[in-house]
Amino acid sequence: MPAPSDRACFLLPSQVAEMLQIEVDEVIALVGEGRLVGAKVGTPARWRIEGASVEDYLDAQVEDARRAALWQQSQVASFPELWSRRERGD
């Protein structure tokens, strides 16, 4: 039997929605897009989301935000006024 730390943690879509502060339908859509890992289990079938995939999703969101911020900084720094100032002759 695997140790408790080795077992996968599965969450209800409502739990994931609360964690991410989004709607349950959006959680299911993220599973459909492959951005979260989930499966329907039981009878009747109900969604369960892998806890590790929620962590991976959040890590990816943080990385996307970091890259967007760096891109924004690079765009601001490339304004012509910053790199081609005219010399003023007083």
C-alpha positions as CSV (number, residue, x, y, z in Angstrom):
1,M,0.0,0.0,0.0
2,P,1.5,3.4,-1.0
3,A,2.3,5.9,1.7
4,P,-0.3,8.7,2.3
5,S,2.1,11.2,0.7
6,D,2.4,9.1,-2.4
7,R,-1.3,8.8,-3.1
8,A,-3.0,11.2,-5.5
9,C,-5.2,13.9,-4.0
10,F,-8.5,14.3,-5.8
11,L,-10.8,17.4,-5.4
12,L,-14.3,18.1,-6.2
13,P,-14.9,20.7,-9.0
14,S,-16.6,22.9,-6.4
15,Q,-13.4,22.8,-4.2
16,V,-11.2,23.7,-7.1
17,A,-13.6,26.5,-8.1
18,E,-13.5,27.9,-4.6
19,M,-9.6,27.7,-4.5
20,L,-9.4,29.5,-7.9
21,Q,-12.3,31.8,-7.3
22,I,-14.0,30.8,-10.5
23,E,-17.3,29.1,-11.4
24,V,-17.6,25.3,-11.4
25,D,-18.4,25.4,-15.1
26,E,-15.0,27.1,-15.7
27,V,-13.2,24.3,-13.8
28,I,-14.9,21.7,-16.0
29,A,-13.9,23.8,-19.1
30,L,-10.3,23.8,-17.9
31,V,-10.4,20.0,-17.7
32,G,-11.9,19.9,-21.2
33,E,-9.1,22.1,-22.5
34,G,-6.5,19.8,-20.8
35,R,-5.3,22.6,-18.5
36,L,-6.4,20.6,-15.4
37,V,-6.3,16.8,-15.1
38,G,-9.6,15.2,-14.1
39,A,-11.8,12.2,-14.6
40,K,-15.3,11.1,-14.1
41,V,-15.6,8.4,-11.4
42,G,-18.4,6.5,-9.8
43,T,-22.0,5.9,-10.7
44,P,-23.4,8.3,-11.5
45,A,-20.2,9.7,-12.9
46,R,-18.9,12.8,-11.1
47,W,-15.8,14.8,-11.9
48,R,-12.7,14.6,-9.7
49,I,-9.7,16.9,-10.3
50,E,-6.1,15.9,-9.5
51,G,-4.8,18.2,-6.8
52,A,-1.3,18.2,-8.4
53,S,-2.8,19.5,-11.7
54,V,-4.3,22.5,-9.8
55,E,-0.8,23.3,-8.5
56,D,0.6,22.9,-12.0
57,Y,-2.1,25.2,-13.4
58,L,-1.4,27.9,-10.8
59,D,2.4,27.6,-11.5
60,A,1.7,28.1,-15.2
61,Q,-0.5,31.1,-14.5
62,V,2.2,32.7,-12.4
63,E,4.8,32.1,-15.2
64,D,2.4,33.6,-17.8
65,A,2.0,36.7,-15.6
66,R,5.7,37.0,-15.0
67,R,6.4,36.8,-18.8
68,A,3.6,39.3,-19.5
69,A,5.1,41.7,-17.0
70,L,8.6,41.3,-18.5
71,W,7.1,41.9,-22.0
72,Q,5.3,45.0,-20.8
73,Q,8.5,46.4,-19.2
74,S,10.4,45.7,-22.4
75,Q,7.8,47.6,-24.4
76,V,7.9,50.6,-22.1
77,A,11.7,50.7,-22.2
78,S,11.7,50.7,-26.0
79,F,10.0,54.1,-26.3
80,P,12.0,56.4,-28.7
81,E,12.1,59.2,-26.1
82,L,14.2,56.9,-23.8
83,W,16.9,56.0,-26.3
84,S,17.0,58.9,-28.8
85,R,17.1,62.1,-26.9
86,R,18.1,65.2,-28.9
87,E,21.0,67.2,-27.6
88,R,19.9,70.7,-26.7
89,G,22.2,73.5,-27.5
90,D,21.7,76.2,-24.8
